[in-house]
Amino acid sequence: MVDIFVSYESSDRPRAEALRSLFEDFGWTVWIDREIPVGEAWEAHIDHELGSARLIVVLWGAQARRSPWVQREAEVGLKTNRLLQIHATGLPLLPPFDAVQAVRMQSWSGESAHSEQRRLLQAVAQRLGAEPAVLLRIESLSPNLPPLNYDLAAALELAFHYCARQLECHRLAQTGELTQQNLDAIRESFSALCELLGAGAADDREGILHRMVDDFLLELERLAPMPAA
């Protein structure tokens, strides 16, 4: 039985590996899905580790929100009171997970000086009942970092996520693989960005955002033209 099961989507593997290193550095045992032995039934192995871990840490990146596997693992954690969430995207968490407090680490990529790292470690220590020496080490981590503007960080991430989805749709349209789900992802990220910035009927913030993004995409297209279909 391990202390921590880390749930994540494959695009967030570098951050999941960084989480494992962080937790192991503080003495906790960690399991991620890269540790499944070759030839073993992977689903049964995941279910075993998921069921026996003392804590289920879910890394909610942009793609994890739509992953049925991550959602399933998060549901197990929620139902068994073993869930600890890391909100690692500017996009809002989906129900029912949006009603559960999460550690906000949108801009974290493994660096040790992140302002929320101490809070994350404190949450893990509280849930697992850490030794006094571990608690003292966590408390000694310097909290004196420049204040982070979470709304600004989330807005920047959402803007780049929106641009990436626009480029993805442009590429898929060229190959005839564009689906309604791709278009929904664009609308969802743009709506979240407008909500974060407080766009309303009294001004033209949506129009400004559209023009800013269109200008960015136009310049990117000039720099690296899409191949003809």
N, C-alpha and C positions, 0 to 999 in steps of 0.2 A: 504494500500500500504506500502510495506516494503522498506527499503533503499537498501538492498543487497540480491540477490538470489545467493546461493552457489550451483554450479553444480559440481558433483563429482561421481566417481564410488564407489560401495559399499565397495571395499577393502580399500579405502581411508577414510572411515568414521571417524576413530579417528582424522585424520588431519582436516577433514571438521568440526568436533565438536570443535577442537581447534581454527580454524578460526572463527567460530561463537562466541566463548567466547572472542577472541581477539577483534573482531569488536564491540561486545556489550559492552565491557569494555570501548570503546571510544565513546559510546553513539549512535551507529548506530543500527537500527533494522535489523534483519537477518532472512531469511527463508531457511530451508533445508527440504528435503523430509520426514524426520521423524515426521514432524508436521501435517501430513495429518490425519484428524479425522477418527476414525474407522467407517466404513460403507459408507464413502463418495467416489465418483468416483475419483480415484487417478489421472488419466490422465487429467481430466478436471481441477482438483485442481492445478496440476502442471502448466498447461497452463495459468491459471488465475494468479498465482503468478509470473510466468515467464514474462507474458505480462505487469504486473503492477510494477514490481521492478524497482527502479531507476538505479541499477547497477547489472550486471551479472558477478560474479566472478567464473571463471572456474578453478578448481584444476586439472591440467593435470598430473595425476600419470601414471604409466606404463600401467595399464589396461584401464584407461579412454580414451587413444588414440584410442582404438578400440571399445569403447562403442557407439552405435548409439544414445543413449539418451543424453550422454554428448556432442557428436558432434552436435546433433540437437539443444541443448540449447545454445551451443557456436555460432552456425550459427545465431540464433535469436539475440544474443548479438552483433555479428559482423554487421549484417544488420541494426540494430537500433542504432548503435554507443553507446552501453552500455556494451561492452565487456572489462573485465580486466582479463588477464591470469596470472596464477601462474604456472611456468614451474617446476614441482616437480618430474621430472624423467630425467635420463641421456639420454634417447632416444630422438631423434629429434621430434619436433612437426610436424604434418602432414599438408599438404596444405588444405585450404588457411591460416591456423592459424600460420604457420611458418613465414609468412610475417608480422605478428603483434607483436610488442614489448611485452615481458612478463617479469614478476618479477621472477628471478631464485631463487628457494628455494628447491633444490633437497634434501638437507640433513635435512630439517626442520621437526620436529615432535611435534611442539607445544611449544618449549622452548622460553622464552621471550628474550634471549640474541642472537638470530640469527641476523647475520649481515645485512640481507635483510629485516628484519621486519620493520624498519623505512621507507625504500623505499616503501614497500607495503602500509603502512598506509598513507604515503604522497600521493601516487597515488589515494587511495580511497578518501582522504580528498579533493584533487583537483577536482575529478570527481563529488563529492557530495556537494562541497561548504561548508566545515566545518566551525564552529564557531572559532573565534580567540583563545579562551581558548584551544580548541582541537588541533589547529595547534601548539600552544606553547608547549603543552604536548608532541606532537610527536617530535618536534624539540629538546626537552630536553632528549630524549632517547639517551643513550650513543652510539656513533658510533665507539668508540675506542676499537674495538674488534680485535683479531688477524686476519690477512688477510686470507681469505679462498681461497684455490687453487681449483677453480671450475672444471678445467679439471681433476684433481686428484679425486675429489669427484664424478664427473660423471663417470670416468673410474671404480672406485670401485663399484658404483651402477650397472653399466652395467655388470661388471664381475659377481656379485652375481645374477643379473637378468638372465644372460645367464646360470649360473650353475643351477638356479632354474628351468629354462625351460628344461634343459637337464634331470634333475631328473624327472620332470613332464612327459616328453616323455618316459623315461625308465619305469615309473609306468604305463602309458597308454598302452605302448606296451605289458606289462604283462597281461593287462586285455582286449586287443584287441580293445581299444578305441582310438588309435592313429590316428590323422587326418593330412591332409596336412597343415591345419592352424597351428597346433602345431609345425610342422617342419619349417614353414615359420617364426614363432616367434623366433626360435633359430637362423636362418640365419640373420634375421633382427637385432637382438641384437648383434650378433657377428660382422656383417658388421659395425654397428655403433661404436662398440668398436675399431675395426681396424682403422676406419676413424678418430676417436678421437686421437688415438695414432700415426697416420700418417704412418700406415703400407703401404709399397709399394713393388715394384718388386725388389728393390735394396737390400733387406735384407730378413730375415726369421721371421719377427715379427708374422705373422699369425701362422707359425709353432710353435713358442715359446708359443704363447697364447694357442694353442691347447694342447700342452704338459702340460702347467701349469694347465689348466682346467681338463684335463684327470687325472692328478695326484690327484687333489683335489677330483674329483668324485670317483676315486678308493679308496682313504682313507675313504671317507664318506660311500661308500658301505661296506667296511670292518667294520666300526663302527656300521652301521645299515643296515644289508643285506636286500635287497628287498625280499619279500615273493615269493615263487615259484608260477607260474601260475597254 
